């Protein structure tokens, strides 16, 4: 396994843990929450998937909840010494 592949396994563990905790605390079906790390051109993207009925709860009115989650997770990613973007996927 190359050094790059090893880094993908746990590249942003603090940010991923914080994101998972926040999203699970908001939704009705916490067991359906899935967070995937995707390496992109502009760094790491954390893709969040939730049960179909829970997406609105995570995004919030006018996207305020989603934006707050992004802010907290970006701060957590600083502890991982990486930059991340959070994407909520249907």
ZIVENDA-V365034 format. One line per field, one symbol per residue. ss: DSSP state (a for helix, b for strand, c for the rest). phi: phi as a letter, one per 20 degrees, with the letter a starting at -180 (. if undefined). A space follows every 10 residues. Layout:
# ZIVENDA-V365034
ss->???
phi->???
This chain:
# ZIVENDA-V365034
ss->ccaaaaaaac ccaaaaaaaa aaaaaaccca aacbbbbbbb ccbbbbbbbc caaaaaaaac aaaaaaaaaa aaaaaaaaac cccbbbbbbc
phi->.fffffffgb fcffffffff fffffeeedf fefccdecfc fdoeddedcc ggfegffffm flmffffffg fffffffffe lcdccdcedf
